């Protein structure tokens, strides 16, 4: 396969950081471009960083070029402060970025969604994730990969309040045979799976990965 140019959205988050780290090490990728609100300290000869205002994405349209977009942007209600602000990040920014990428002839699109994502869900978070999935499916990428991971194990410094307790409970339930399909997965394993699917060089048009498909 030819060497690819990757774009990472959400590069300062848990999964995004792992994606960037692995992509920079991978000889199959010649360039890694990230779009962030706050510039990280990481430096690498393959890395290009754009510090942008996500509310003005059209102004950066000419910069969104490459072979694949890895979209791992996301926030929580507590971080966003309101459902309106969370929807802005989890849907609007990601969709607008994907739309521009599609218009700029980016070939592949790989999205970190969520287990249970469903546009018909009565709950805000899975409904938002489901709405994003349905919206990006209509864009003109050659290949679209949607990952619906279970509970993600993050680096210790990125674990959110309450996640340690939830992780312990899930692990206990898994050990006694309950919720095995929701077995936690590390962000590193998720990132590796996302990259390996792109490197497989298959034409899939659309493929959704449930938790059991990621392990």
C-alpha positions in Angstrom: 0.0 0.0 0.0 1.1 3.6 -0.6 2.0 5.7 2.4 -1.0 7.6 3.7 -1.6 11.1 5.2 -3.8 11.0 8.3 -5.9 13.7 9.9 -6.9 13.3 13.6 -9.8 15.2 15.1 -9.9 15.0 18.9 -6.1 14.5 19.1 -5.8 15.7 22.7 -8.4 13.3 24.1 -7.7 9.8 25.4 -8.2 7.9 22.1 -6.9 10.7 20.0 -3.6 10.8 21.8 -3.2 7.0 21.2 -4.0 7.4 17.6 -1.4 10.2 17.1 1.3 8.2 19.0 0.7 5.1 16.9 0.4 6.9 13.6 3.7 8.8 14.2 5.5 5.5 14.8 3.8 3.7 11.8 5.9 3.8 8.6 2.7 3.4 6.5 1.8 6.9 7.4 3.9 9.7 5.9 2.1 12.7 7.6 -0.2 13.2 10.6 -2.2 16.4 10.8 -4.2 17.4 13.9 -6.7 20.1 14.5 -7.0 21.3 18.1 -8.3 24.1 20.3 -5.2 24.1 22.4 -1.8 23.2 21.0 -0.2 20.1 22.7 3.5 19.9 23.5 4.2 16.9 21.3 6.6 17.5 18.4 7.5 15.2 15.5 8.8 15.6 11.9 5.7 13.9 10.6 3.3 16.0 12.7 1.5 19.2 11.6 -0.6 21.0 14.2 -3.4 23.5 13.5 -4.8 25.4 16.4 -8.3 26.4 15.3 -11.7 27.8 16.3 -14.1 25.0 15.7 -17.0 27.4 15.3 -15.3 28.7 12.2 -14.4 25.5 10.4 -15.1 26.8 6.9 -12.2 29.2 7.3 -9.8 26.2 7.5 -11.4 24.2 4.6 -8.2 24.3 2.6 -6.2 22.6 5.3 -8.4 19.6 5.7 -6.6 17.4 3.2 -5.3 13.8 3.4 -6.2 10.2 2.9 -8.0 9.4 6.1 -9.8 11.2 8.9 -9.8 9.7 12.4 -12.5 11.4 14.3 -12.3 10.9 18.1 -13.6 14.3 19.2 -16.1 14.3 22.1 -17.0 15.7 25.5 -19.2 15.1 28.5 -22.2 17.0 29.8 -20.2 18.0 32.8 -17.3 19.3 30.7 -19.6 21.0 28.2 -21.9 22.6 30.8 -25.1 22.0 28.9 -26.7 19.6 26.4 -26.6 22.4 23.8 -22.8 22.8 24.1 -22.3 19.0 24.2 -24.3 18.6 21.0 -22.2 21.3 19.4 -19.0 19.3 20.0 -20.3 15.7 19.7 -22.4 16.4 16.5 -22.0 19.8 14.9 -18.2 20.1 14.9 -17.6 16.4 13.9 -20.2 16.5 11.2 -19.0 19.8 9.7 -15.4 18.6 9.7 -16.4 15.3 8.1 -18.4 17.1 5.4 -15.5 19.3 4.5 -13.2 16.3 4.4 -15.6 14.5 2.1 -15.8 17.6 -0.2 -12.0 17.7 -0.3 -11.9 14.1 -1.5 -10.6 12.5 1.7 -10.9 8.7 1.0 -11.5 7.1 4.4 -13.4 8.2 7.5 -13.0 6.4 10.8 -15.3 7.5 13.7 -15.2 6.8 17.4 -18.9 6.5 18.3 -20.3 4.7 21.3 -21.9 1.4 22.3 -25.7 1.8 22.0 -25.6 4.7 19.6 -29.0 5.0 18.1 -30.8 8.0 16.6 -34.1 6.7 18.0 -32.8 6.4 21.6 -34.8 8.3 24.2 -31.5 9.2 25.9 -29.5 12.2 24.8 -26.0 10.8 24.5 -26.7 7.6 22.5 -29.2 9.6 20.4 -26.6 12.2 19.6 -24.0 9.6 18.6 -26.6 7.8 16.5 -27.5 11.0 14.7 -23.9 11.6 13.9 -23.5 8.1 12.5 -26.5 8.5 10.3 -25.3 11.9 9.0 -21.8 10.8 8.1 -23.1 7.7 6.4 -24.6 10.0 3.7 -21.2 11.7 2.9 -19.1 10.7 -0.1 -16.2 8.9 1.5 -15.0 5.7 -0.2 -14.9 3.9 3.1 -16.6 4.7 6.4 -15.6 2.9 9.6 -17.8 3.4 12.7 -16.5 2.0 16.0 -18.9 1.5 18.9 -16.6 0.7 21.7 -17.7 -0.4 25.2 -16.3 1.3 28.3 -12.8 2.7 27.4 -9.8 2.3 29.7 -7.9 5.5 29.6 -4.4 6.5 30.8 -4.5 7.1 34.5 -4.1 10.8 34.2 -7.1 11.1 31.8 -9.6 9.0 33.8 -12.7 11.0 34.5 -14.4 11.2 38.0 -16.5 8.1 38.6 -14.8 6.0 35.9 -12.6 4.1 38.2 -15.6 2.9 40.2 -17.5 2.0 37.0 -14.5 0.1 35.6 -14.2 -2.0 38.8 -17.9 -2.8 38.7 -17.7 -3.8 35.0 -14.7 -6.0 35.6 -16.4 -7.7 38.5 -19.5 -8.4 36.3 -17.4 -9.7 33.5 -15.6 -12.1 35.9 -19.0 -13.7 36.9 -20.2 -13.9 33.3 -22.5 -10.8 33.3 -22.2 -8.1 30.5 -19.3 -9.9 28.8 -20.2 -8.0 25.6 -19.4 -4.8 27.5 -15.9 -5.9 28.5 -13.8 -2.7 28.9 -11.2 -2.1 26.2 -8.1 0.1 26.3 -7.9 3.2 24.2 -4.7 1.8 22.8 -6.4 -1.3 21.6 -9.2 0.7 20.0 -6.7 3.0 18.3 -4.7 0.0 17.0 -7.9 -1.6 15.6 -8.9 1.7 13.8 -5.5 2.0 12.2 -5.2 -1.7 11.2 -8.6 -1.4 9.4 -7.3 1.5 7.3 -4.1 -0.4 6.5 -6.0 -3.5 5.4 -6.6 -1.5 2.2 -10.1 -3.1 1.7 -13.0 -1.5 0.0 -15.9 -1.7 2.6 -17.9 1.5 1.9 -19.5 1.1 5.3 -18.5 -1.0 8.3 -19.7 -0.7 11.9 -17.7 -2.4 14.7 -19.7 -3.5 17.7 -17.8 -4.2 21.0 -17.3 -7.9 20.0 -15.7 -6.8 16.7 -13.1 -4.6 18.3 -11.4 -7.2 20.6 
